Amino acid sequence: MKQILSLAFVALLAACQTAPVDTPIADSPIPVPQAESAPDAPQPIPGQQWLYGSAEASVAMRQAWAGIAGFVEAKAASGPSHGVVLAPGSMPEQPSFLACEGKPLAAVFDADETLIWNLGSMGYFTRAGIGFDPGIWDDWERTGAGKAVPVPGALAGLDRIRAAGVTVIVNTNRAAVNAAGSVDTLREAGIGDFTHGETLFLQGDAPDGSGKDGRRAMIAGNYCVVALVGDQLGDIADPFNDKSLSVAERRALTEAPSVAGLWGNGWFVLPNPVYGPSIRGGFDDVFPPETHWEPTPQAEAEVIN
């Protein structure tokens, strides 16, 4: 949650969403204007509109959660021999996983934009016209209970996972000093009751800062982790967040044959177009040069005229 779109980028996206379109086309990639608001009314950026407001996002989340629950149920019934947390020192290119050795089963989840949507804080940032502010976020962690909502499908999915005898564990980059507030927030959102250091792991519980591998190792010491779920690749394994990786290299790492079969099969990533390491890349990263195209002169002339 600590990385949010810069204010300049937010402004750019907001400007894009209000650009006039003469002839809306079904399924067009061009933003279509919505009902007009007062000129000074705060406007959510397109990523927020999609994630927090759209029927499409609700369907995508419910589909994903149904798949997660079904996978965990099947694993619980089959008695897995290995978990899905990378063993210490293991890398995605050559992964190895710890044996379960009779440990109880667990599924490990990120919190923000995985179990809960932080509508209270995100709405405040938008109303105030500011980007991410660490002081305000710290206050949100402590006092936001009741203003976050469960991600669509999460409650039903968690019910199925718990009914299968699998422990639900949260591993989030919320601060350990704000543990009580995060416990309250998860409870008020209906996610459940969690105990810091047992079923709730926070930044500060291990010495690797915002990295989660240390905390995952702590969890895997007591549980056979059959599923890792988050909205960022760092919720799966820290090497995916190596800052030296280019956009293309990071994507290629997820497609390596050694781990490609784990996505949807123990490793699950939920969509988040609002913030995080995925919101990066220059023009040629997003639109590779080999895909560049120009309309015919006649078509271009018609648009100009």
N, C-alpha and C positions, 0 to 999 in steps of 0.2 A: 504494500500500500504506500510505501515511502516514495514511489516514483510516479509523479502525475504529469500530465501534459503541461508544458510550459504555457504561461499566459498568452504569449504571442501565438503559439500554435492553436490554443483554444480560440483566440480571436479569429484566426484564419479559418478554422473550421466553422465557426459561427457565421462568418461572412459568406462562406460557401453555401450554407444551408438556406440562406435567404435570397440567393441569386434568383432573378425571375426566369421562369420557363414558360415559353409561349404555348407549347403543345405537349402536355404530359403524356408519356408513353408507358404502358404497363411494363413493369419490371425494368424500366430504364435505369442506367447507372447515374443519371442526372438527378440531383435532389429536386423534389417537388415541393413547392411552398405549402405550408400548413395554414390553418386559420390565422388571420392577423392578430397580433397582440399589441398592447400599448407600446409605443416606441421605446420607452425606458424600462420595459419589463425584462427581467433576466431570461435569457434563452439557453436551454440546455444544448450542448454540442451534439452533433449527430451520433457519436458513440454512446452518449448517455440516453438519447432518445431511443436508440435501438436496444441497449442492454436493459435499461430500467423500465422502459415504457411499452415496448412492442410486443404484439402477440407472437411474432416470430421468435423472439428471445425466450419467451415463456415456453413455447413448444420445444425449442432446442434444449433448454435446461431440463424440462421434464423428460424428454427422450434420453438425455445423457444420464440423468439420475436413475431412470428405469434400467438402463444398461449396466450402470455401476452396481445397483442392488442385485440384479440377476447374476452378474459375475461373482459377486461376493457369496451369494447363496450357493452357487455351484462349487466354489472353492471350499466352503465350509462343509459341504456334503462329501467332497472327494478326499479331504485330508491332505493338503499339499505338503511336499517334502522340503520346499524352499520358499522363502518369501520374495518380495520384489524390491527391497531396499538394497542398493549397491553396497557390497562389502567394503569396509575401509580400504582405501587405496585403489579400488576398482574404478575403471573409467568406462563410459558408454561404448567406446570402440572395442573394448575387451572386457565385458561385464562379468562379474561373479556375484553370487548371492549367498547369503548365510542359510545354513540348514535350519529347519524349524525345530528339530530336536524336541518334539513334544510340547512346545510352547503354546499358550493360548493364542487364538487368532485375533488380529486387529486390522482395522482399516483406518488409515491416517489421512486427515483432511486439513487443508488450509482453512482459514476462517473467512477472511474478507473477500467478497465476490466469489466465494465457493460455497460456504454454508449460509452466509448472510450478505445482503446488499446494504451498503452503508448509506442509505438514502438521507439520513439526517445530516451527516458531514458533507456529502457530495452536494446536497441541495444548498447548504450554507455557502460552500465555496462558489457555487454558481450565482447565488443571490448577491454575494459580496463582490463578485467580479474578480476573484483572485485565484491564483494557482494554489498548489499544495503548500500549506503552512505547517511546519512541524509542531509549533506550539499549540495551534488549534487542534491538530490531529491528536496530540497528547491529551488535551482536554476531552476530546471526543472519546478516546479510549476509556477515560475515567468516568464520564458522565453520560454516555450515549445510550444507555440501556433504555429500551422501549422505542427507540427511533431508528433501529435497524430492522429489516424484515428478512424472513427466510427466503432463500433462493427457491424459485418454483421447482417443485419435485423433491426438494431436500428432505422435508419432513416425512413424506411417504417412503422415500428411499432409506432413510435412517431407521424407520420403524422395521423395515424388512431386514436390514443388516443386523440390527439388535436381536430380532426374533430368530435369526440364524445362529445366535450365540457368539457373534463377533463383536469385540469391544470397539467402540468409536473413540478415536483419539484425535485431538486437534493440535496441529503444529503450525503456529502462526508467528509472524514477525511483529505482532503487538508486543509492547514492552513488558518485561517481567514485573517492573515496579507498579504497573497498572493491572496486575492480575485480577484483583477484585472486580474492577470495572468490566473487564472482558468476560469474566464468569457471569456477571449480571447481564451483560448484553446477550450472550449466548442463551442464557436461561429465558430472558424476556422474549427472545425471538422464537422460542419453542424448540431450540436445538437440543437442549438437555442440560443436565448438571455435570460440571466438570471440576476436577481437582487439580490445581497447579502442581506440576511435578509427577503426576500420575496419569491423568488423561488429558491434560492441557500443558503444552510446552510452548515457551515464549522466548523472544529474543532476550538474551542474557542468561539463559539456562545452560548454554554451552559457550565456549570461548571463541567461536567463529563468527561473531557478530550477526549480520543478516543472513549468513549462510545457514542452511538447515541440515546439512549432512551430520553435524555433531549431534543435533537433537534426534535425528533419525536413527543414529547409531545407539543412542540411549534407549529409544523406544524398542529397537530391534533386539536389544539385550534381554528384554523381558517378554517380547511378543513375536509371533510369526506374522509379519505384516503382509497381507495378501493383496492390498490395494493402496495406492497413493493417488490422491485426488487434489487438484488445485487449479488455479487460473493462470499460473505462470510456470515455466519450465523449472524454475528453482524450487518449486514444490515437489518436484520429482527427484532431481539430483543437482548439486551445485555446479558441476562442470558445464551444464547447459547455459549457465550465466557467466561464463568466462568472458570478461570485457574485451579480451583481445580478439574474439571471434567476430568476423564480419557478419552482416545479415545473412548472406548466402551460406557462409560456413556454419553458422548456428543452425540454420534450417537443414543443411546437409547432415549435421551430426544427428539430428532426430530421425533421419532417413537411413542411417547406417544399418546394414543388414543385421548386425548384432543386437539391435534394440528395436528395429522397425516393427517386429511382431508384438511388442509389449504395449503399444498404444491401443487402448481399449481392451487390453488383456492383462490388467494389473496396474498399468499407468494410465491415468485419465486426466485430460486437460479440458476445462470448461472455457467457453469463449468470454473474452474481456477486451472489448475494443476501446476502453476508456483510459486505462493507464497501465504502466508496467514496462518491462524490457521489450515487449513486442512492438511498442509504439516507437519505432525508430526506422531509419532508412532514408536515403536520398532518392531522387527521382529515378536514377538508373538502378537502384536496388529494388525498387517497387516495379518499375517498367524497364526490364532489361533491354539494352540497345538492340538486340536481335529481334525484338518484338515491335520496334518503332515503326509506325505506319503514318502515311499522309493521305488525305483524301485526294481524289482527282481534282485538277484545276477547276472543272466545271462545278463540282459539288461545293468546293470551297468558295467559289465566286457567288454561288446562290446563297450561302450562309452570310457572307459579307454584305450582300445587297438586301 
